[in-house]
Amino acid sequence: MTTTRAPVAAAILALAGVAALLARPPLVRATDHPTGVLVVLFAVLLVAGAAWPIAGRRAARPVPLIVVTAAGATLFALGRLTGDWHGPSSLVTRLVVLNSLAAVAEEAFFRRFVYGLLEPRGAAVAVVGSAALFALVHVTVYGWWVLPLDLAAGLVLSWQRWASGSWAPSAITHVIANVLVLA
């Protein structure tokens, strides 16, 4: 099934993924096993985002993956240095694994799947649209104050997708960003 033959199915999958991410806080509160719920949610999001067939365009002159990844990781590291973050948690290992899974799943969903759906409408629509949805789904977890920060993060990650022609640099950068928050 391709997105050109199944735009309704693709739209339903996109809306279901966004709805599931928006529902994270009540889902976590409603269970005695929040880690399990989050692992299942992110695993499903990862599979759906990575497996959906996208007829994407590659950048005419893609920037090398290492350059794009280093640029994004550097921006997040600078943000970490300037932010008012909490100290390390006693559950660092579990949090690193869960946050890494969340990062890769979100990138498969937003930078591969959603970006790929929006890309036929132009690179700007794909970059801004996938970044805006990314920022919006974090509001239910962190509050409205995080919207500008996550929009900026989403724009960096979407730029990486556009510049490299791949969602791999944004996935790597997102994992690094999530680990920096725990440090």
PyRosetta script that sets phi, psi and omega in degrees:
from pyrosetta import init, pose_from_sequence

init()
pose = pose_from_sequence("MTTTRAPVAAAILALAGVAALLARPPLVRATDHPTGVLVVLFAVLLVAGAAWPIAGRRAARPVPLIVVTAAGATLFALGRLTGDWHGPSSLVTRLVVLNSLAAVAEEAFFRRFVYGLLEPRGAAVAVVGSAALFALVHVTVYGWWVLPLDLAAGLVLSWQRWASGSWAPSAITHVIANVLVLA")
pose.set_psi(1, 126.2)
pose.set_omega(1, 177.7)
pose.set_phi(2, -106.1)
pose.set_psi(2, 161.4)
pose.set_omega(2, -178.3)
pose.set_phi(3, -66.5)
pose.set_psi(3, -25.8)
pose.set_omega(3, 179.6)
pose.set_phi(4, -73.0)
pose.set_psi(4, -29.1)
pose.set_omega(4, 178.2)
pose.set_phi(5, -90.9)
pose.set_psi(5, -14.4)
pose.set_omega(5, -175.7)
pose.set_phi(6, -136.2)
pose.set_psi(6, 55.5)
pose.set_omega(6, -178.6)
pose.set_phi(7, -64.9)
pose.set_psi(7, -31.1)
pose.set_omega(7, 179.2)
pose.set_phi(8, -67.8)
pose.set_psi(8, -44.1)
pose.set_omega(8, 178.3)
pose.set_phi(9, -62.5)
pose.set_psi(9, -40.5)
pose.set_omega(9, 178.8)
pose.set_phi(10, -64.7)
pose.set_psi(10, -42.3)
pose.set_omega(10, 178.5)
pose.set_phi(11, -64.3)
pose.set_psi(11, -40.0)
pose.set_omega(11, 178.2)
pose.set_phi(12, -64.1)
pose.set_psi(12, -43.5)
pose.set_omega(12, 178.1)
pose.set_phi(13, -62.5)
pose.set_psi(13, -42.9)
pose.set_omega(13, 179.1)
pose.set_phi(14, -62.1)
pose.set_psi(14, -46.2)
pose.set_omega(14, 179.3)
pose.set_phi(15, -65.5)
pose.set_psi(15, -39.4)
pose.set_omega(15, 178.8)
pose.set_phi(16, -64.5)
pose.set_psi(16, -41.3)
pose.set_omega(16, 178.1)
pose.set_phi(17, -64.0)
pose.set_psi(17, -45.3)
pose.set_omega(17, 178.0)
pose.set_phi(18, -63.4)
pose.set_psi(18, -43.7)
pose.set_omega(18, 179.1)
pose.set_phi(19, -61.4)
pose.set_psi(19, -41.9)
pose.set_omega(19, 179.5)
pose.set_phi(20, -63.5)
pose.set_psi(20, -41.2)
pose.set_omega(20, 178.3)
pose.set_phi(21, -68.0)
pose.set_psi(21, -37.4)
pose.set_omega(21, 176.7)
pose.set_phi(22, -66.3)
pose.set_psi(22, -28.6)
pose.set_omega(22, -177.4)
pose.set_phi(23, -86.3)
pose.set_psi(23, 2.9)
pose.set_omega(23, -177.9)
pose.set_phi(24, -52.1)
pose.set_psi(24, -52.6)
pose.set_omega(24, -176.3)
pose.set_phi(25, -57.9)
pose.set_psi(25, -48.9)
pose.set_omega(25, 179.1)
pose.set_phi(26, -67.5)
pose.set_psi(26, -32.1)
pose.set_omega(26, 177.0)
pose.set_phi(27, -63.5)
pose.set_psi(27, -43.3)
pose.set_omega(27, -179.4)
pose.set_phi(28, -66.4)
pose.set_psi(28, -41.3)
pose.set_omega(28, 179.8)
pose.set_phi(29, -68.7)
pose.set_psi(29, -25.4)
pose.set_omega(29, -173.8)
pose.set_phi(30, -86.0)
pose.set_psi(30, 4.0)
pose.set_omega(30, -175.7)
pose.set_phi(31, -132.5)
pose.set_psi(31, 158.1)
pose.set_omega(31, 173.4)
pose.set_phi(32, -87.4)
pose.set_psi(32, -6.6)
pose.set_omega(32, -177.3)
pose.set_phi(33, -127.4)
pose.set_psi(33, 66.4)
pose.set_omega(33, -176.1)
pose.set_phi(34, -62.6)
pose.set_psi(34, -34.6)
pose.set_omega(34, 180.0)
pose.set_phi(35, -63.2)
pose.set_psi(35, -43.8)
pose.set_omega(35, 178.6)
pose.set_phi(36, -61.5)
pose.set_psi(36, -42.1)
pose.set_omega(36, 178.6)
pose.set_phi(37, -61.6)
pose.set_psi(37, -44.9)
pose.set_omega(37, -179.4)
pose.set_phi(38, -66.8)
pose.set_psi(38, -39.8)
pose.set_omega(38, 178.3)
pose.set_phi(39, -61.6)
pose.set_psi(39, -45.4)
pose.set_omega(39, 179.4)
pose.set_phi(40, -63.4)
pose.set_psi(40, -46.3)
pose.set_omega(40, -179.7)
pose.set_phi(41, -57.1)
pose.set_psi(41, -49.8)
pose.set_omega(41, -177.1)
pose.set_phi(42, -71.8)
pose.set_psi(42, -32.7)
pose.set_omega(42, 176.9)
pose.set_phi(43, -65.0)
pose.set_psi(43, -43.4)
pose.set_omega(43, 178.4)
pose.set_phi(44, -64.6)
pose.set_psi(44, -43.2)
pose.set_omega(44, 178.7)
pose.set_phi(45, -62.2)
pose.set_psi(45, -41.4)
pose.set_omega(45, 178.4)
pose.set_phi(46, -62.7)
pose.set_psi(46, -47.6)
pose.set_omega(46, -179.2)
pose.set_phi(47, -64.2)
pose.set_psi(47, -46.5)
pose.set_omega(47, -179.3)
pose.set_phi(48, -63.0)
pose.set_psi(48, -45.0)
pose.set_omega(48, -178.4)
pose.set_phi(49, -68.0)
pose.set_psi(49, -36.4)
pose.set_omega(49, -176.6)
pose.set_phi(50, -85.1)
pose.set_psi(50, -26.4)
pose.set_omega(50, -173.4)
pose.set_phi(51, -91.8)
pose.set_psi(51, -23.1)
pose.set_omega(51, -176.8)
pose.set_phi(52, -63.5)
pose.set_psi(52, 130.5)
pose.set_omega(52, -179.7)
pose.set_phi(53, -71.0)
pose.set_psi(53, 122.2)
pose.set_omega(53, 179.7)
pose.set_phi(54, -120.1)
pose.set_psi(54, 126.3)
pose.set_omega(54, 176.1)
pose.set_phi(55, -91.2)
pose.set_psi(55, 70.6)
pose.set_omega(55, -175.4)
pose.set_phi(56, -82.9)
pose.set_psi(56, 158.2)
pose.set_omega(56, 175.1)
pose.set_phi(57, -97.0)
pose.set_psi(57, 143.9)
pose.set_omega(57, 175.1)
pose.set_phi(58, -93.7)
pose.set_psi(58, 147.3)
pose.set_omega(58, 177.3)
pose.set_phi(59, -57.9)
pose.set_psi(59, 141.5)
pose.set_omega(59, -178.6)
pose.set_phi(60, -58.4)
pose.set_psi(60, -42.6)
pose.set_omega(60, 177.1)
pose.set_phi(61, -132.1)
pose.set_psi(61, 78.1)
pose.set_omega(61, -175.4)
pose.set_phi(62, -62.0)
pose.set_psi(62, 141.6)
pose.set_omega(62, 174.7)
pose.set_phi(63, -74.3)
pose.set_psi(63, 138.9)
pose.set_omega(63, -179.7)
pose.set_phi(64, -54.2)
pose.set_psi(64, 141.0)
pose.set_omega(64, -176.6)
pose.set_phi(65, -54.8)
pose.set_psi(65, -39.9)
pose.set_omega(65, -178.0)
pose.set_phi(66, -64.9)
pose.set_psi(66, -37.1)
pose.set_omega(66, 179.9)
pose.set_phi(67, -69.1)
pose.set_psi(67, -45.5)
pose.set_omega(67, -179.4)
pose.set_phi(68, -65.2)
pose.set_psi(68, -43.0)
pose.set_omega(68, 179.5)
pose.set_phi(69, -65.0)
pose.set_psi(69, -44.5)
pose.set_omega(69, 179.3)
pose.set_phi(70, -63.0)
pose.set_psi(70, -39.3)
pose.set_omega(70, 179.1)
pose.set_phi(71, -63.5)
pose.set_psi(71, -47.1)
pose.set_omega(71, 179.6)
pose.set_phi(72, -64.8)
pose.set_psi(72, -45.4)
pose.set_omega(72, -179.9)
pose.set_phi(73, -62.2)
pose.set_psi(73, -38.1)
pose.set_omega(73, 178.6)
pose.set_phi(74, -64.1)
pose.set_psi(74, -42.8)
pose.set_omega(74, 178.8)
pose.set_phi(75, -62.3)
pose.set_psi(75, -42.2)
pose.set_omega(75, 179.0)
pose.set_phi(76, -68.9)
pose.set_psi(76, -36.8)
pose.set_omega(76, 177.3)
pose.set_phi(77, -63.7)
pose.set_psi(77, -41.9)
pose.set_omega(77, 176.5)
pose.set_phi(78, -62.5)
pose.set_psi(78, -40.8)
pose.set_omega(78, 176.5)
pose.set_phi(79, -62.1)
pose.set_psi(79, -39.2)
pose.set_omega(79, 179.1)
pose.set_phi(80, -64.8)
pose.set_psi(80, -40.7)
pose.set_omega(80, -179.6)
pose.set_phi(81, -66.9)
pose.set_psi(81, -31.2)
pose.set_omega(81, -177.2)
pose.set_phi(82, -93.3)
pose.set_psi(82, -9.1)
pose.set_omega(82, -176.7)
pose.set_phi(83, -86.3)
pose.set_psi(83, 163.3)
pose.set_omega(83, 175.8)
pose.set_phi(84, -100.0)
pose.set_psi(84, 87.2)
pose.set_omega(84, -173.0)
pose.set_phi(85, -105.5)
pose.set_psi(85, 158.7)
pose.set_omega(85, 177.6)
pose.set_phi(86, -81.1)
pose.set_psi(86, 160.2)
pose.set_omega(86, 179.8)
pose.set_phi(87, -71.2)
pose.set_psi(87, 178.1)
pose.set_omega(87, -177.8)
pose.set_phi(88, -65.0)
pose.set_psi(88, 151.4)
pose.set_omega(88, -179.4)
pose.set_phi(89, -95.9)
pose.set_psi(89, 155.1)
pose.set_omega(89, 176.3)
pose.set_phi(90, -72.9)
pose.set_psi(90, -13.1)
pose.set_omega(90, -179.9)
pose.set_phi(91, -104.5)
pose.set_psi(91, 33.3)
pose.set_omega(91, -171.3)
pose.set_phi(92, -54.5)
pose.set_psi(92, -47.4)
pose.set_omega(92, -176.3)
pose.set_phi(93, -60.2)
pose.set_psi(93, -49.6)
pose.set_omega(93, 179.6)
pose.set_phi(94, -62.4)
pose.set_psi(94, -40.6)
pose.set_omega(94, -179.9)
pose.set_phi(95, -67.5)
pose.set_psi(95, -38.3)
pose.set_omega(95, 178.5)
pose.set_phi(96, -63.0)
pose.set_psi(96, -45.5)
pose.set_omega(96, -179.4)
pose.set_phi(97, -64.1)
pose.set_psi(97, -48.0)
pose.set_omega(97, -178.8)
pose.set_phi(98, -65.2)
pose.set_psi(98, -43.1)
pose.set_omega(98, 179.5)
pose.set_phi(99, -67.4)
pose.set_psi(99, -32.7)
pose.set_omega(99, 176.8)
pose.set_phi(100, -69.5)
pose.set_psi(100, -42.8)
pose.set_omega(100, 175.3)
pose.set_phi(101, -60.0)
pose.set_psi(101, -45.0)
pose.set_omega(101, 179.3)
pose.set_phi(102, -60.5)
pose.set_psi(102, -42.9)
pose.set_omega(102, -178.5)
pose.set_phi(103, -62.8)
pose.set_psi(103, -48.3)
pose.set_omega(103, -178.6)
pose.set_phi(104, -66.4)
pose.set_psi(104, -40.6)
pose.set_omega(104, 178.9)
pose.set_phi(105, -63.3)
pose.set_psi(105, -45.6)
pose.set_omega(105, 179.5)
pose.set_phi(106, -63.3)
pose.set_psi(106, -37.8)
pose.set_omega(106, 179.0)
pose.set_phi(107, -70.2)
pose.set_psi(107, -39.0)
pose.set_omega(107, 175.0)
pose.set_phi(108, -60.4)
pose.set_psi(108, -40.2)
pose.set_omega(108, -178.7)
pose.set_phi(109, -74.4)
pose.set_psi(109, -53.2)
pose.set_omega(109, -173.8)
pose.set_phi(110, -81.4)
pose.set_psi(110, -44.2)
pose.set_omega(110, -174.8)
pose.set_phi(111, -90.1)
pose.set_psi(111, -21.3)
pose.set_omega(111, 175.0)
pose.set_phi(112, -97.2)
pose.set_psi(112, -59.4)
pose.set_omega(112, -173.1)
pose.set_phi(113, -73.6)
pose.set_psi(113, -62.0)
pose.set_omega(113, -176.6)
pose.set_phi(114, -63.3)
pose.set_psi(114, -46.2)
pose.set_omega(114, 178.0)
pose.set_phi(115, -57.4)
pose.set_psi(115, -44.8)
pose.set_omega(115, 179.8)
pose.set_phi(116, -62.4)
pose.set_psi(116, -35.8)
pose.set_omega(116, 177.1)
pose.set_phi(117, -68.7)
pose.set_psi(117, -36.6)
pose.set_omega(117, -176.8)
pose.set_phi(118, -85.3)
pose.set_psi(118, -21.5)
pose.set_omega(118, -174.5)
pose.set_phi(119, -56.0)
pose.set_psi(119, -36.7)
pose.set_omega(119, 178.0)
pose.set_phi(120, -60.9)
pose.set_psi(120, -18.0)
pose.set_omega(120, 178.0)
pose.set_phi(121, -89.4)
pose.set_psi(121, 1.4)
pose.set_omega(121, 177.9)
pose.set_phi(122, 118.3)
pose.set_psi(122, 152.7)
pose.set_omega(122, -178.1)
pose.set_phi(123, -62.3)
pose.set_psi(123, -40.1)
pose.set_omega(123, -178.7)
pose.set_phi(124, -63.2)
pose.set_psi(124, -41.8)
pose.set_omega(124, 178.2)
pose.set_phi(125, -63.7)
pose.set_psi(125, -41.9)
pose.set_omega(125, -179.8)
pose.set_phi(126, -65.7)
pose.set_psi(126, -44.1)
pose.set_omega(126, -179.2)
pose.set_phi(127, -65.7)
pose.set_psi(127, -53.3)
pose.set_omega(127, -175.9)
pose.set_phi(128, -70.2)
pose.set_psi(128, -41.7)
pose.set_omega(128, -178.8)
pose.set_phi(129, -64.1)
pose.set_psi(129, -46.3)
pose.set_omega(129, 179.9)
pose.set_phi(130, -68.9)
pose.set_psi(130, -33.4)
pose.set_omega(130, 177.6)
pose.set_phi(131, -68.7)
pose.set_psi(131, -41.3)
pose.set_omega(131, -179.4)
pose.set_phi(132, -65.6)
pose.set_psi(132, -43.0)
pose.set_omega(132, 176.9)
pose.set_phi(133, -64.2)
pose.set_psi(133, -40.4)
pose.set_omega(133, 177.3)
pose.set_phi(134, -57.6)
pose.set_psi(134, -47.6)
pose.set_omega(134, 180.0)
pose.set_phi(135, -64.5)
pose.set_psi(135, -41.5)
pose.set_omega(135, -177.1)
pose.set_phi(136, -62.2)
pose.set_psi(136, -41.4)
pose.set_omega(136, -176.7)
pose.set_phi(137, -69.7)
pose.set_psi(137, -16.9)
pose.set_omega(137, 178.6)
pose.set_phi(138, -85.4)
pose.set_psi(138, -12.0)
pose.set_omega(138, -179.3)
pose.set_phi(139, -63.0)
pose.set_psi(139, -40.6)
pose.set_omega(139, -177.9)
pose.set_phi(140, -68.5)
pose.set_psi(140, -23.0)
pose.set_omega(140, -179.7)
pose.set_phi(141, -88.0)
pose.set_psi(141, -43.1)
pose.set_omega(141, -171.6)
pose.set_phi(142, -113.4)
pose.set_psi(142, -15.8)
pose.set_omega(142, -177.8)
pose.set_phi(143, 102.9)
pose.set_psi(143, 170.4)
pose.set_omega(143, -176.0)
pose.set_phi(144, -67.9)
pose.set_psi(144, -23.7)
pose.set_omega(144, -178.4)
pose.set_phi(145, -60.8)
pose.set_psi(145, -25.9)
pose.set_omega(145, -175.2)
pose.set_phi(146, -83.3)
pose.set_psi(146, -11.4)
pose.set_omega(146, -175.9)
pose.set_phi(147, -53.7)
pose.set_psi(147, -51.3)
pose.set_omega(147, -179.7)
pose.set_phi(148, -63.0)
pose.set_psi(148, -38.9)
pose.set_omega(148, 179.6)
pose.set_phi(149, -65.1)
pose.set_psi(149, -46.4)
pose.set_omega(149, 179.9)
pose.set_phi(150, -72.2)
pose.set_psi(150, -28.0)
pose.set_omega(150, 173.6)
pose.set_phi(151, -65.9)
pose.set_psi(151, -43.5)
pose.set_omega(151, 176.9)
pose.set_phi(152, -61.9)
pose.set_psi(152, -44.1)
pose.set_omega(152, 178.1)
pose.set_phi(153, -61.7)
pose.set_psi(153, -44.5)
pose.set_omega(153, 179.0)
pose.set_phi(154, -62.0)
pose.set_psi(154, -36.4)
pose.set_omega(154, 178.0)
pose.set_phi(155, -67.2)
pose.set_psi(155, -39.9)
pose.set_omega(155, 176.8)
pose.set_phi(156, -63.1)
pose.set_psi(156, -48.1)
pose.set_omega(156, -178.2)
pose.set_phi(157, -64.5)
pose.set_psi(157, -39.0)
pose.set_omega(157, 178.3)
pose.set_phi(158, -70.7)
pose.set_psi(158, -36.2)
pose.set_omega(158, 174.3)
pose.set_phi(159, -60.0)
pose.set_psi(159, -42.4)
pose.set_omega(159, 178.6)
pose.set_phi(160, -58.9)
pose.set_psi(160, -41.2)
pose.set_omega(160, 179.2)
pose.set_phi(161, -62.3)
pose.set_psi(161, -45.6)
pose.set_omega(161, -179.4)
pose.set_phi(162, -66.0)
pose.set_psi(162, -47.4)
pose.set_omega(162, -173.8)
pose.set_phi(163, -68.0)
pose.set_psi(163, -33.5)
pose.set_omega(163, -176.1)
pose.set_phi(164, -97.0)
pose.set_psi(164, -22.9)
pose.set_omega(164, -174.7)
pose.set_phi(165, 79.4)
pose.set_psi(165, 10.1)
pose.set_omega(165, -177.0)
pose.set_phi(166, -140.8)
pose.set_psi(166, 152.7)
pose.set_omega(166, 175.9)
pose.set_phi(167, -90.5)
pose.set_psi(167, -2.8)
pose.set_omega(167, -179.4)
pose.set_phi(168, -61.5)
pose.set_psi(168, -47.0)
pose.set_omega(168, 179.9)
pose.set_phi(169, -60.8)
pose.set_psi(169, -38.6)
pose.set_omega(169, 179.1)
pose.set_phi(170, -68.6)
pose.set_psi(170, -34.5)
pose.set_omega(170, 177.5)
pose.set_phi(171, -65.7)
pose.set_psi(171, -45.5)
pose.set_omega(171, 179.5)
pose.set_phi(172, -63.5)
pose.set_psi(172, -45.4)
pose.set_omega(172, 179.8)
pose.set_phi(173, -63.1)
pose.set_psi(173, -40.3)
pose.set_omega(173, -179.8)
pose.set_phi(174, -65.0)
pose.set_psi(174, -40.5)
pose.set_omega(174, 176.2)
pose.set_phi(175, -60.8)
pose.set_psi(175, -46.6)
pose.set_omega(175, 179.0)
pose.set_phi(176, -59.7)
pose.set_psi(176, -44.2)
pose.set_omega(176, 179.7)
pose.set_phi(177, -60.8)
pose.set_psi(177, -43.7)
pose.set_omega(177, -179.7)
pose.set_phi(178, -66.0)
pose.set_psi(178, -37.6)
pose.set_omega(178, 178.1)
pose.set_phi(179, -69.2)
pose.set_psi(179, -37.4)
pose.set_omega(179, 178.0)
pose.set_phi(180, -62.1)
pose.set_psi(180, -34.7)
pose.set_omega(180, 179.2)
pose.set_phi(181, -65.6)
pose.set_psi(181, -32.5)
pose.set_omega(181, 179.9)
pose.set_phi(182, -79.8)
pose.set_psi(182, -19.7)
pose.set_omega(182, -175.8)
pose.set_phi(183, -73.2)
pose.dump_pdb("model.pdb")
